[in-house]
Amino acid sequence: MRDSKKQLGRIPFSVLDLSPIVDGGTATDSFRNTVDLARHAETWGYHRYWLAEHHNMPFIASSATSVVIGHVAANTSTIRVGSGGIMLPNHAPLVIAEQFGTLESLYPGRIDLGLGRAPGTDMRTARALRRDPHNGEDFPEQLAELRTYFAPSHATQQRVRAIPGENLNIPIWLLGSSEFSAQLAGQLGLPFAFASHFSPNYTLSALEMYRNSFQPSHVLDEPYAMVGLNVIAADTDTEARRLATTLQQQFLNLVRNVQLPLQPPVDNMDQLWNPYERQAVEQQLGATIAGSAKTVADKLAAFISRTQVDEIMVIAQIFDHKARLRSYEILADLAEL
């Protein structure tokens, strides 16, 4: 375990929060818990705290992502706060430039802008967002437009200006669950974050694509890759595995197209799923790490060695807020943050 902890201690760890709405809870409860977790994460030494844009999902409260980012930043002091991510094709690039220009102006040097191209929802909701089903195809052009709004006014002939936003150095990350954004991030010399927490089978190929396509830029001299990972830690392996059944139920409901808040853990998932459903869920959650401190340390060290990532962003969809805090505390102790 000592060697594993040494491996964990060489990279930063961060938090990805969906502001989960649990069964019997409300969005108000979720935001209260988000602020509480963010404050603890800051105290424990986590590097950044990101929130994700999803829509029409009764177990996720962070749909108005920019608003929640501002709330978290206002209630913390030093931790970086950002989006993991904003689904850019859902928005006009100018609006995102203004929102994040406002956030950066309010909380200088603490804001990250992670961008994805998926809708973050179903197609019916995407249409309600006024999104063309095919407009993710022009993501590179939207990204280029967004970046011009952050440029100094003298560096562009663009008449439309983002105020605030113009001339602000807001780190832009590209997020992905396949090789498309990996290659684009590499070509543009931007940092890249891969969603291994729900697309584990493409992790290594996407990271390889990113590194092989990387071109140095004014942003980065060399590649910087972060991976999102489900990590659920508890005092025993048995308890961690039980806590993880909440996450398994979340993905089981997605497989079944059932919309429910986050469900409490159960003792036996075999009473809930059939063999096909189990295979589908386990395929999407194949990189999940759940266990005691020793189990988490060993498995995380092996993951870091295999992927050579520069940073890990941990997501822990745990029903009980105190158990969720404990999970992040155990990891912070392991990584000596």
C-alpha positions as CSV (number, residue, x, y, z in Angstrom):
1,M,0.0,0.0,0.0
2,R,2.9,2.3,0.7
3,D,4.0,2.1,-3.0
4,S,0.5,2.7,-4.1
5,K,0.2,5.8,-2.0
6,K,3.4,7.1,-3.5
7,Q,1.9,6.7,-6.9
8,L,-1.2,8.5,-5.9
9,G,0.7,11.3,-4.4
10,R,2.4,12.3,-7.6
11,I,-0.7,13.8,-9.4
12,P,-3.5,16.2,-8.4
13,F,-7.0,14.9,-7.6
14,S,-10.2,16.9,-8.3
15,V,-14.0,16.5,-7.8
16,L,-16.7,16.1,-10.4
17,D,-20.1,16.8,-8.8
18,L,-23.6,16.4,-10.5
19,S,-25.4,17.8,-7.4
20,P,-27.3,14.6,-7.1
21,I,-30.9,14.7,-6.1
22,V,-31.6,11.6,-3.9
23,D,-34.9,9.8,-3.4
24,G,-36.9,11.8,-0.9
25,G,-34.6,14.9,-1.3
26,T,-34.9,18.2,-3.2
27,A,-32.7,20.3,-5.4
28,T,-32.3,22.7,-2.4
29,D,-30.9,19.8,-0.4
30,S,-28.6,19.0,-3.3
31,F,-27.1,22.4,-3.6
32,R,-26.6,22.6,0.2
33,N,-24.7,19.3,0.0
34,T,-22.7,20.5,-3.0
35,V,-21.5,23.6,-1.1
36,D,-20.7,21.4,1.9
37,L,-18.7,18.9,-0.2
38,A,-16.9,21.8,-2.0
39,R,-15.8,23.3,1.3
40,H,-14.5,20.0,2.5
41,A,-12.8,19.3,-0.8
42,E,-11.0,22.6,-0.5
43,T,-9.9,21.9,3.0
44,W,-8.7,18.4,2.1
45,G,-6.6,19.7,-0.8
46,Y,-8.5,18.8,-3.9
47,H,-7.3,20.8,-6.9
48,R,-10.5,21.7,-8.7
49,Y,-14.3,21.3,-8.3
50,W,-16.3,20.8,-11.5
51,L,-20.0,20.6,-12.1
52,A,-21.7,19.1,-15.2
53,E,-24.5,20.2,-17.5
54,H,-27.3,17.7,-17.8
55,H,-31.0,18.2,-18.6
56,N,-34.3,16.4,-17.8
57,M,-32.6,14.0,-15.4
58,P,-34.4,13.8,-12.0
59,F,-31.2,12.7,-10.2
60,I,-29.1,15.7,-11.4
61,A,-29.6,19.3,-10.2
62,S,-26.7,21.0,-12.0
63,S,-28.6,21.8,-15.2
64,A,-28.0,25.6,-14.8
65,T,-24.3,24.9,-14.6
66,S,-22.9,28.4,-14.7
67,V,-25.3,29.5,-11.8
68,V,-24.2,26.6,-9.6
69,I,-20.5,27.3,-10.4
70,G,-21.0,30.8,-9.2
71,H,-22.7,29.5,-6.0
72,V,-19.8,27.1,-5.2
73,A,-17.2,29.8,-6.0
74,A,-18.9,32.2,-3.7
75,N,-18.9,29.7,-0.8
76,T,-15.2,28.7,-1.2
77,S,-12.0,30.6,-1.2
78,T,-9.2,28.9,-3.1
79,I,-10.3,25.8,-5.0
80,R,-10.7,26.1,-8.8
81,V,-14.3,25.8,-9.9
82,G,-15.5,25.0,-13.3
83,S,-17.6,23.0,-15.7
84,G,-17.2,19.4,-16.5
85,G,-18.7,20.4,-18.7
86,I,-20.8,23.0,-20.6
87,M,-22.3,21.3,-23.6
88,L,-21.4,24.1,-26.1
89,P,-23.8,23.2,-28.9
90,N,-26.7,23.8,-26.5
91,H,-25.7,27.5,-26.3
92,A,-24.7,30.5,-28.3
93,P,-20.9,30.8,-27.8
94,L,-21.4,34.5,-27.0
95,V,-23.6,33.6,-24.0
96,I,-21.1,31.2,-22.6
97,A,-18.3,33.7,-23.1
98,E,-20.3,36.3,-21.1
99,Q,-21.3,33.9,-18.4
100,F,-17.7,32.6,-17.8
101,G,-16.3,36.1,-18.3
102,T,-18.6,37.2,-15.5
103,L,-17.5,34.2,-13.3
104,E,-13.9,34.9,-13.9
105,S,-14.4,38.6,-13.1
106,L,-16.1,37.7,-9.9
107,Y,-13.6,35.0,-8.9
108,P,-10.3,35.9,-10.7
109,G,-7.9,33.0,-11.3
110,R,-10.3,30.3,-10.1
111,I,-12.6,29.5,-13.1
112,D,-12.2,26.6,-15.6
113,L,-14.3,26.2,-18.7
114,G,-14.6,22.5,-19.7
115,L,-16.6,22.0,-22.9
116,G,-18.4,19.0,-24.4
117,R,-20.3,18.6,-27.7
118,A,-23.0,16.0,-26.6
119,P,-26.4,17.4,-25.7
120,G,-26.2,16.0,-22.1
121,T,-29.8,14.8,-22.5
122,D,-32.3,13.0,-24.7
123,M,-33.2,14.2,-28.2
124,R,-36.6,15.5,-27.2
125,T,-35.1,17.7,-24.5
126,A,-32.3,18.8,-26.9
127,R,-35.1,20.1,-29.2
128,A,-36.6,21.9,-26.2
129,L,-33.1,23.5,-25.8
130,R,-33.5,24.7,-29.4
131,R,-30.7,22.5,-30.4
132,D,-30.5,21.0,-33.9
133,P,-29.8,17.3,-33.6
134,H,-26.8,17.7,-36.0
135,N,-25.3,20.8,-34.6
136,G,-22.6,19.0,-32.6
137,E,-20.9,18.5,-36.0
138,D,-19.9,22.2,-36.1
139,F,-18.4,22.0,-32.6
140,P,-14.9,23.1,-33.9
141,E,-16.4,26.2,-35.4
142,Q,-18.3,27.0,-32.2
143,L,-15.2,26.5,-30.2
144,A,-13.2,28.8,-32.5
145,E,-15.9,31.5,-32.1
146,L,-16.0,31.2,-28.4
147,R,-12.2,31.6,-28.1
148,T,-12.3,34.8,-30.1
149,Y,-14.6,36.3,-27.5
150,F,-11.9,35.8,-24.9
151,A,-9.2,37.3,-27.1
152,P,-7.9,40.9,-26.6
153,S,-10.1,43.4,-28.5
154,H,-7.1,44.4,-30.7
155,A,-6.5,40.8,-31.7
156,T,-9.7,40.4,-33.6
157,Q,-11.8,42.4,-36.1
158,Q,-14.9,40.9,-34.6
159,R,-17.5,43.6,-34.0
160,V,-19.4,41.5,-31.4
161,R,-17.6,41.6,-28.1
162,A,-18.1,39.6,-24.9
163,I,-18.2,42.0,-22.0
164,P,-17.2,40.7,-19.5
165,G,-15.1,38.0,-21.2
166,E,-12.9,39.9,-23.5
167,N,-9.1,39.7,-22.7
168,L,-9.6,37.2,-19.9
169,N,-7.4,34.1,-19.5
170,I,-10.0,31.4,-18.7
171,P,-8.6,27.9,-19.2
172,I,-10.5,25.9,-21.8
173,W,-10.6,22.2,-21.6
174,L,-12.1,19.8,-24.1
175,L,-14.1,16.9,-22.7
176,G,-14.9,13.7,-24.4
177,S,-16.0,10.1,-24.3
178,S,-14.5,9.1,-27.6
179,E,-11.6,10.1,-29.9
180,F,-13.2,13.1,-31.6
181,S,-12.5,15.7,-28.8
182,A,-9.3,13.9,-28.0
183,Q,-7.9,14.6,-31.4
184,L,-9.3,18.2,-31.5
185,A,-7.8,19.0,-28.1
186,G,-4.4,17.6,-29.3
187,Q,-4.5,19.6,-32.5
188,L,-5.3,22.8,-30.7
189,G,-2.9,22.2,-27.8
190,L,-5.6,22.3,-25.2
191,P,-5.9,20.2,-22.0
192,F,-8.2,17.1,-22.4
193,A,-10.5,15.4,-20.0
194,F,-11.8,11.9,-20.7
195,A,-15.1,10.5,-19.3
196,S,-13.8,7.1,-18.1
197,H,-16.6,7.1,-15.5
198,F,-19.1,6.1,-18.2
199,S,-17.0,5.2,-21.2
200,P,-14.1,3.1,-19.9
201,N,-13.5,1.0,-23.0
202,Y,-12.3,4.0,-25.0
203,T,-10.0,5.5,-22.3
204,L,-6.6,4.2,-23.6
205,S,-7.4,4.8,-27.3
206,A,-8.6,8.4,-26.6
207,L,-5.6,9.2,-24.5
208,E,-3.3,7.8,-27.2
209,M,-5.1,9.9,-29.8
210,Y,-4.7,13.0,-27.8
211,R,-1.0,12.5,-27.1
212,N,-0.2,11.5,-30.7
213,S,-2.1,14.5,-32.2
214,F,-0.8,17.1,-29.7
215,Q,0.7,20.3,-31.1
216,P,2.3,22.7,-28.7
217,S,0.4,26.0,-28.3
218,H,0.5,29.2,-26.2
219,V,-1.7,27.2,-23.7
220,L,0.4,24.1,-23.3
221,D,3.9,23.0,-24.2
222,E,3.0,19.3,-23.8
223,P,-0.1,17.2,-23.4
224,Y,-2.1,17.4,-20.1
225,A,-4.7,14.7,-19.7
226,M,-7.3,14.3,-16.9
227,V,-9.6,11.3,-16.5
228,G,-13.0,11.2,-14.8
229,L,-13.3,8.1,-12.6
230,N,-15.9,6.7,-10.3
231,V,-14.2,6.1,-7.0
232,I,-16.3,5.0,-4.0
233,A,-14.3,4.5,-0.8
234,A,-15.5,3.3,2.6
235,D,-14.0,1.8,5.8
236,T,-14.5,-1.8,4.4
237,D,-14.7,-3.4,0.9
238,T,-18.2,-4.7,1.8
239,E,-19.5,-1.3,2.7
240,A,-18.0,0.4,-0.4
241,R,-19.5,-2.3,-2.7
242,R,-22.9,-1.7,-1.0
243,L,-22.6,2.1,-1.5
244,A,-21.7,1.5,-5.1
245,T,-25.1,-0.1,-5.8
246,T,-26.6,3.4,-5.9
247,L,-24.4,4.1,-8.9
248,Q,-25.3,0.8,-10.4
249,Q,-29.0,1.5,-10.0
250,Q,-28.5,4.9,-11.7
251,F,-27.1,3.3,-14.8
252,L,-29.6,0.4,-14.7
253,N,-32.4,3.0,-14.8
254,L,-30.7,4.7,-17.8
255,V,-30.6,1.3,-19.5
256,R,-34.3,0.9,-18.8
257,N,-35.1,4.5,-19.7
258,V,-36.6,5.0,-16.2
259,Q,-36.4,8.5,-14.7
260,L,-35.9,8.4,-10.9
261,P,-33.9,10.3,-8.3
262,L,-30.7,8.7,-7.0
263,Q,-31.7,5.5,-5.1
264,P,-30.5,4.2,-1.7
265,P,-28.1,1.3,-1.8
266,V,-29.3,-2.3,-1.7
267,D,-27.8,-5.5,-0.4
268,N,-28.1,-7.5,-3.7
269,M,-28.3,-6.1,-7.2
270,D,-29.1,-9.5,-8.6
271,Q,-32.6,-9.0,-7.2
272,L,-33.0,-5.9,-9.5
273,W,-31.3,-6.7,-12.8
274,N,-31.3,-9.5,-15.3
275,P,-28.1,-10.9,-16.9
276,Y,-28.4,-8.6,-20.0
277,E,-28.9,-5.5,-17.8
278,R,-26.0,-6.5,-15.5
279,Q,-23.7,-6.8,-18.5
280,A,-24.8,-3.5,-19.9
281,V,-24.3,-1.7,-16.6
282,E,-20.9,-3.3,-15.9
283,Q,-19.7,-2.4,-19.3
284,Q,-20.3,1.3,-18.7
285,L,-19.0,1.2,-15.2
286,G,-16.0,-1.0,-16.0
287,A,-13.4,1.4,-14.6
288,T,-15.2,2.0,-11.3
289,I,-13.2,1.6,-8.2
290,A,-15.0,0.7,-5.0
291,G,-13.4,-0.5,-1.8
292,S,-11.5,0.1,1.4
293,A,-8.5,2.4,1.6
294,K,-6.1,-0.4,0.6
295,T,-8.3,-1.6,-2.3
296,V,-8.8,1.9,-3.6
297,A,-5.1,2.8,-3.3
298,D,-3.9,-0.4,-5.1
299,K,-6.5,-0.1,-7.9
300,L,-6.0,3.6,-8.4
301,A,-2.2,3.2,-8.6
302,A,-2.6,0.5,-11.2
303,F,-5.0,2.8,-13.2
304,I,-2.6,5.7,-13.1
305,S,0.3,3.5,-14.1
306,R,-1.7,2.1,-17.0
307,T,-3.0,5.4,-18.3
308,Q,-0.2,7.8,-17.3
309,V,-2.8,10.5,-16.7
310,D,-1.8,13.9,-15.3
311,E,-4.8,14.3,-13.0
312,I,-7.8,12.3,-11.8
313,M,-11.3,13.8,-11.4
314,V,-13.3,11.7,-9.0
315,I,-17.0,11.3,-9.1
316,A,-18.8,9.6,-6.2
317,Q,-22.6,9.1,-6.7
318,I,-23.3,8.0,-3.1
319,F,-26.8,8.3,-1.7
320,D,-25.9,9.3,1.9
321,H,-24.2,12.7,2.1
322,K,-22.1,11.7,5.1
323,A,-20.9,8.6,3.3
324,R,-20.0,10.7,0.3
325,L,-17.9,13.0,2.4
326,R,-16.2,10.0,4.0
327,S,-15.4,8.6,0.6
328,Y,-13.6,11.8,-0.6
329,E,-11.9,12.1,2.8
330,I,-10.4,8.6,2.6
331,L,-9.1,9.3,-0.9
332,A,-7.6,12.6,0.2
333,D,-5.8,10.8,3.0
334,L,-4.5,8.2,0.5
335,A,-3.2,10.8,-1.9
336,E,-1.8,13.0,0.9
337,L,-3.5,16.0,-0.7
